[in-house]
Amino acid sequence: MPTSDAHASDHHEPQNPRLFLPESTRAQLPEGWRADAPDERDVPELTALARRHETRARGWASSSEEDLLIEVSERGYLNRENLVLRDAAGELRGFASAHDRAAGRMLLTVTVDDRIGPELEDRAAEALFAWADEAARRIGAERGLEVQQIDSGAFADDDRQHRWLQTAGFEKVRTWWQMSRPVTPDEADLDSEIGHGVRIRQVERQGTGMPSEEDLRIVHDVLESAFEDHFNSHEETFDEFVFRLREDPGHRWDHWWIAEVVPDPDDPSSEPEPAGALVGVVADGEPAGSYVEYIGVLANARGRGVAKSLLRTVIADAATRGRDRVGLEVDASSPTGAEGLYVSMGWTTKYTTESWHKDVPVT
């Protein structure tokens, strides 16, 4: 969507002046192009850009204005730096977002308008990835690191994005299957099929409707422990974890579950112990769906049906709410062989994404 002259002339100053491109990179941009920090008023343009990218690279679009608002709102800038490129007419042509996700891990999104021709697309991508390197150095320095990892992604069939990532020094390190499972109304009682000695409960809610901090800490501790032997695990503080998950437009406290196991099911005095956790969100669509953001089981509780019980719970919950599907992401090289469980319970791969990494020296 073109930007009006009025919008261009009174565009807000960046929330953080460090966001500007390095002089050497800025000089390589086409004449009249400028770099700026986006704000909430840019969300419609950013959403249109993201949806065009998804349609071209994957075949359909899913981004919403709520998704992009997370990136560029005042709240989003607490742990993100963003940059947009505008051409001489003021139209938005590129967007990059650097998310300080956890100590040592910076998530990077780079999106370029595919209507400006290969030469300008490549120049815009080069500038955005150069800015990302500088952002990584700043973030790494603030964290006191010697090396900052940049973690970016691409759809499996997006050759254009692959080329830019390779040119910028990234290496493909992982493949992820984005899976979906249909849900039918008669599965509303599926949560009755819980493993022996396993109990599933939602996080406790206080009189205000807010969750118990103790239960939230249980979820955080379980997931941190469950994923410590998984690919690219980076420790995330409790505050970082809760803040990030609450940002999701689909976040709901009643989509958080804790799995407990009774060490000795035959002993009435045996106290249940935390063994797993599942965090879900509402997925956009008509009707809405459910999506599993996280599911983790402690190593000493694996093999007792905890993961299957959690999955049956989220399926039953979706059916009760009138939803028609549950989605999730699985590491194609998962050390736990999780994909086997998902396939056995009816999940199939809808599309595939990739992780690309680059380590940037901070000093």
C-alpha positions as CSV (number, residue, x, y, z in Angstrom):
1,M,0.0,0.0,0.0
2,P,1.6,3.3,-1.0
3,T,2.4,5.8,1.7
4,S,0.9,9.2,1.5
5,D,3.1,12.3,1.5
6,A,1.4,13.4,4.8
7,H,2.4,10.1,6.4
8,A,5.9,10.3,5.2
9,S,6.4,13.9,6.4
10,D,5.2,13.4,9.9
11,H,6.5,9.9,10.4
12,H,7.5,9.3,14.1
13,E,11.1,9.4,15.0
14,P,12.5,5.9,15.8
15,Q,12.0,4.8,19.4
16,N,15.7,4.0,19.4
17,P,18.1,6.1,17.2
18,R,20.5,3.1,17.0
19,L,18.2,1.6,14.4
20,F,19.6,3.5,11.5
21,L,21.7,1.7,9.0
22,P,25.5,2.0,9.1
23,E,26.6,4.8,6.7
24,S,28.5,2.4,4.4
25,T,25.3,0.3,3.9
26,R,23.0,3.3,3.6
27,A,25.2,4.6,0.7
28,Q,24.5,1.4,-1.3
29,L,20.7,1.9,-1.3
30,P,19.0,3.3,-4.4
31,E,18.8,7.0,-4.7
32,G,16.0,8.5,-2.6
33,W,15.5,5.4,-0.4
34,R,15.6,5.8,3.3
35,A,15.7,3.7,6.4
36,D,13.4,4.2,9.3
37,A,12.0,2.6,12.4
38,P,8.3,1.5,12.0
39,D,5.5,2.2,14.4
40,E,1.9,1.2,14.9
41,R,0.8,3.3,11.9
42,D,2.8,1.1,9.6
43,V,1.1,-2.1,10.6
44,P,-1.3,-2.3,7.5
45,E,1.6,-1.9,5.1
46,L,3.8,-4.4,7.1
47,T,0.9,-6.9,7.1
48,A,0.4,-6.6,3.4
49,L,4.1,-7.1,2.8
50,A,4.2,-10.2,5.0
51,R,1.1,-11.7,3.4
52,R,2.6,-11.2,-0.1
53,H,5.8,-12.9,1.0
54,E,3.9,-15.9,2.5
55,T,1.7,-16.3,-0.6
56,R,4.7,-16.2,-2.9
57,A,6.9,-18.5,-0.8
58,R,4.4,-21.0,0.7
59,G,1.2,-20.6,-1.4
60,W,-1.1,-18.9,1.1
61,A,-1.0,-16.1,3.7
62,S,-1.6,-16.2,7.4
63,S,-0.1,-13.0,9.0
64,S,-2.5,-10.6,10.6
65,E,-2.3,-7.1,11.8
66,E,-2.3,-8.4,15.3
67,D,0.9,-10.4,14.5
68,L,2.7,-7.4,13.1
69,L,1.6,-5.1,15.9
70,I,3.6,-7.3,18.3
71,E,6.7,-6.4,16.4
72,V,6.4,-2.6,16.2
73,S,4.3,-1.6,19.2
74,E,5.9,0.3,22.2
75,R,5.7,-3.0,24.1
76,G,7.4,-4.8,21.3
77,Y,10.3,-2.5,21.3
78,L,11.2,-3.6,24.8
79,N,13.0,-6.6,23.3
80,R,13.1,-5.9,19.6
81,E,14.7,-3.6,17.1
82,N,13.0,-3.0,13.7
83,L,13.9,-1.3,10.5
84,V,11.9,-0.6,7.3
85,L,13.2,0.6,3.9
86,R,11.1,3.0,1.9
87,D,11.7,4.0,-1.7
88,A,11.8,7.5,-3.1
89,A,8.0,7.6,-3.3
90,G,7.7,6.6,0.4
91,E,6.4,3.1,-0.3
92,L,7.5,0.4,2.1
93,R,9.8,-2.1,0.3
94,G,11.6,-4.0,3.1
95,F,11.3,-4.9,6.8
96,A,13.7,-6.5,9.3
97,S,13.0,-7.3,12.9
98,A,15.6,-8.4,15.4
99,H,14.1,-10.1,18.5
100,D,16.3,-10.6,21.6
101,R,14.7,-13.9,22.3
102,A,17.0,-15.3,25.0
103,A,20.7,-14.9,26.1
104,G,22.8,-15.7,23.0
105,R,19.8,-16.1,20.6
106,M,18.5,-13.3,18.4
107,L,15.6,-14.1,16.1
108,L,15.7,-12.3,12.7
109,T,12.9,-11.8,10.2
110,V,13.7,-10.2,6.8
111,T,11.0,-9.5,4.3
112,V,11.4,-7.8,0.9
113,D,8.8,-6.7,-1.5
114,D,8.8,-9.0,-4.5
115,R,7.4,-6.4,-6.9
116,I,10.5,-4.2,-7.4
117,G,12.6,-6.5,-9.6
118,P,15.5,-8.8,-8.7
119,E,18.2,-6.2,-8.6
120,L,16.4,-3.9,-6.1
121,E,15.2,-6.9,-4.1
122,D,18.8,-8.1,-3.7
123,R,20.0,-4.6,-2.7
124,A,17.3,-4.2,-0.1
125,A,18.0,-7.7,1.3
126,E,21.7,-7.0,1.5
127,A,21.0,-3.8,3.5
128,L,18.6,-5.4,5.9
129,F,21.0,-8.3,6.6
130,A,23.9,-5.9,7.2
131,W,21.7,-4.0,9.7
132,A,20.9,-7.3,11.4
133,D,24.7,-7.9,11.9
134,E,25.0,-4.5,13.7
135,A,21.9,-5.3,15.8
136,A,23.4,-8.6,16.8
137,R,26.6,-6.9,18.0
138,R,24.6,-4.4,20.0
139,I,22.4,-7.0,21.6
140,G,25.3,-9.3,22.3
141,A,27.3,-6.5,23.9
142,E,24.3,-5.6,26.2
143,R,24.2,-9.3,27.2
144,G,27.9,-9.4,27.8
145,L,28.5,-12.0,25.1
146,E,31.5,-12.6,22.9
147,V,29.4,-14.2,20.1
148,Q,25.7,-13.5,19.3
149,Q,23.8,-16.1,17.3
150,I,21.3,-14.9,14.7
151,D,18.5,-17.4,14.1
152,S,16.5,-16.7,11.0
153,G,14.1,-18.9,9.0
154,A,12.7,-19.6,5.6
155,F,10.0,-21.7,4.0
156,A,11.5,-24.8,2.5
157,D,10.7,-23.9,-1.1
158,D,11.7,-20.2,-0.9
159,D,14.8,-20.2,-3.1
160,R,15.0,-16.4,-3.0
161,Q,15.3,-16.3,0.8
162,H,17.7,-19.2,0.7
163,R,20.0,-17.2,-1.6
164,W,19.9,-14.1,0.5
165,L,20.7,-16.1,3.7
166,Q,23.6,-17.8,2.1
167,T,25.0,-14.6,0.7
168,A,24.7,-13.0,4.2
169,G,26.8,-15.9,5.7
170,F,24.0,-18.1,7.2
171,E,24.0,-21.8,7.2
172,K,20.9,-24.0,7.2
173,V,20.9,-26.0,10.4
174,R,17.5,-27.5,10.9
175,T,14.2,-28.5,9.3
176,W,10.8,-28.2,11.0
177,W,7.5,-29.9,10.1
178,Q,4.5,-27.8,10.6
179,M,1.8,-30.3,11.4
180,S,-2.0,-30.2,11.7
181,R,-4.6,-32.6,13.0
182,P,-8.4,-32.5,12.3
183,V,-10.7,-32.4,15.4
184,T,-14.2,-33.7,15.4
185,P,-17.0,-33.0,18.0
186,D,-17.1,-36.5,19.2
187,E,-13.5,-36.1,20.6
188,A,-14.6,-33.8,23.4
189,D,-14.2,-36.7,25.9
190,L,-10.8,-37.7,24.6
191,D,-9.2,-36.3,27.8
192,S,-10.8,-39.2,29.7
193,E,-8.2,-41.5,28.2
194,I,-5.3,-40.4,30.5
195,G,-2.3,-42.6,31.2
196,H,-2.2,-44.7,34.5
197,G,-0.9,-42.6,37.3
198,V,-1.0,-39.3,35.2
199,R,-3.1,-36.3,36.1
200,I,-3.6,-33.3,33.8
201,R,-4.8,-30.0,35.1
202,Q,-5.0,-26.4,34.0
203,V,-2.8,-23.8,35.8
204,E,-4.6,-22.6,38.8
205,R,-6.5,-19.3,38.6
206,Q,-6.8,-16.8,41.4
207,G,-9.9,-14.8,42.2
208,T,-8.8,-12.0,39.8
209,G,-8.7,-14.5,36.9
210,M,-4.9,-14.3,36.8
211,P,-2.9,-17.5,37.0
212,S,-1.0,-18.7,40.1
213,E,2.7,-17.6,39.8
214,E,3.7,-20.9,41.4
215,D,2.0,-22.8,38.6
216,L,3.5,-20.6,35.9
217,R,6.9,-21.2,37.4
218,I,6.2,-25.0,37.3
219,V,5.5,-24.7,33.6
220,H,8.6,-22.6,33.0
221,D,10.8,-25.0,35.0
222,V,9.4,-28.1,33.3
223,L,9.9,-26.7,29.8
224,E,13.4,-25.4,30.5
225,S,14.4,-28.8,31.8
226,A,12.5,-30.8,29.1
227,F,14.2,-28.9,26.3
228,E,17.7,-28.5,27.7
229,D,18.9,-31.5,25.5
230,H,17.1,-30.2,22.4
231,F,18.5,-28.4,19.4
232,N,19.5,-24.7,20.0
233,S,18.2,-24.6,23.5
234,H,19.0,-21.2,25.2
235,E,18.1,-20.6,28.8
236,E,15.2,-18.1,29.1
237,T,14.4,-16.4,32.4
238,F,10.9,-16.8,33.9
239,D,10.1,-13.1,33.2
240,E,11.3,-13.4,29.6
241,F,9.2,-16.6,29.1
242,V,6.0,-15.2,30.5
243,F,6.4,-11.8,28.8
244,R,7.0,-13.4,25.4
245,L,4.1,-15.8,25.5
246,R,1.7,-13.2,26.7
247,E,2.5,-11.2,23.5
248,D,0.9,-13.7,21.3
249,P,-2.6,-12.5,20.1
250,G,-3.9,-16.0,20.7
251,H,-2.7,-16.3,24.2
252,R,-5.2,-17.5,26.8
253,W,-4.4,-18.6,30.4
254,D,-6.9,-21.4,30.1
255,H,-4.7,-23.0,27.4
256,W,-1.9,-23.8,29.8
257,W,-1.8,-27.3,31.3
258,I,0.4,-29.1,33.8
259,A,0.9,-32.9,33.8
260,E,1.6,-34.6,37.0
261,V,2.5,-38.2,37.8
262,V,1.9,-40.2,41.0
263,P,5.1,-42.1,41.8
264,D,3.1,-45.0,43.2
265,P,-0.5,-45.0,41.9
266,D,-1.4,-47.8,44.3
267,D,-0.4,-45.8,47.4
268,P,-3.1,-43.3,48.4
269,S,-0.5,-41.1,50.2
270,S,1.7,-40.8,47.1
271,E,1.9,-37.1,46.2
272,P,1.7,-36.1,42.5
273,E,4.8,-34.5,41.0
274,P,5.2,-32.2,38.0
275,A,6.1,-34.2,34.9
276,G,5.1,-32.2,31.8
277,A,3.5,-29.1,30.5
278,L,1.6,-27.9,27.4
279,V,1.1,-24.3,26.4
280,G,-1.5,-23.7,23.7
281,V,-2.9,-20.7,21.9
282,V,-5.9,-19.8,19.7
283,A,-5.0,-20.1,16.0
284,D,-6.7,-17.7,13.5
285,G,-9.2,-19.1,11.0
286,E,-12.9,-19.7,10.4
287,P,-13.5,-21.5,12.7
288,A,-10.6,-20.8,15.0
289,G,-8.2,-23.6,15.8
290,S,-5.9,-24.5,18.6
291,Y,-2.1,-24.5,18.3
292,V,0.5,-26.2,20.6
293,E,3.2,-23.6,21.3
294,Y,5.1,-25.9,23.7
295,I,4.8,-29.5,24.9
296,G,7.5,-30.9,27.1
297,V,8.0,-33.9,29.4
298,L,10.7,-34.3,32.0
299,A,13.3,-37.0,31.1
300,N,12.5,-39.1,34.2
301,A,8.8,-39.2,33.3
302,R,9.1,-40.2,29.6
303,G,7.5,-43.4,28.6
304,R,4.6,-43.1,31.0
305,G,2.1,-41.7,28.6
306,V,2.5,-38.1,29.7
307,A,2.9,-36.5,26.3
308,K,0.0,-38.5,24.9
309,S,-2.2,-37.5,27.8
310,L,-1.4,-33.8,27.3
311,L,-2.2,-34.1,23.5
312,R,-5.5,-35.8,24.2
313,T,-6.3,-33.0,26.6
314,V,-5.7,-30.3,24.0
315,I,-7.6,-32.2,21.4
316,A,-10.6,-32.6,23.7
317,D,-10.4,-28.9,24.7
318,A,-10.5,-27.9,21.0
319,A,-13.5,-30.1,20.3
320,T,-15.3,-28.7,23.3
321,R,-14.7,-25.2,22.0
322,G,-16.0,-26.1,18.5
323,R,-12.6,-26.0,16.8
324,D,-11.8,-28.1,13.9
325,R,-8.0,-28.6,14.2
326,V,-4.9,-28.6,16.4
327,G,-1.5,-27.5,14.9
328,L,2.0,-27.9,16.2
329,E,5.7,-27.8,15.1
330,V,8.1,-30.7,15.4
331,D,11.8,-30.9,14.8
332,A,12.4,-33.2,11.9
333,S,15.5,-34.5,13.8
334,S,13.9,-34.6,17.2
335,P,16.0,-36.6,19.7
336,T,12.8,-38.0,21.3
337,G,11.2,-39.2,18.1
338,A,8.2,-37.0,18.8
339,E,7.0,-37.0,15.2
340,G,6.2,-40.7,15.6
341,L,3.8,-40.0,18.4
342,Y,2.2,-37.1,16.4
343,V,1.7,-39.2,13.3
344,S,0.2,-42.1,15.3
345,M,-2.3,-39.6,16.8
346,G,-3.4,-38.2,13.4
347,W,-1.1,-35.3,12.7
348,T,0.2,-34.8,9.2
349,T,2.7,-32.3,7.8
350,K,1.1,-29.2,6.2
351,Y,4.3,-27.5,5.2
352,T,8.0,-27.3,6.1
353,T,10.2,-24.5,7.4
354,E,13.9,-24.2,8.0
355,S,16.2,-22.6,10.6
356,W,19.3,-20.7,9.3
357,H,22.0,-19.6,11.8
358,K,24.9,-17.2,11.8
359,D,27.3,-16.5,14.6
360,V,28.4,-12.8,14.8
361,P,31.5,-11.8,16.9
362,V,30.4,-9.1,19.3
363,T,33.8,-7.4,19.7
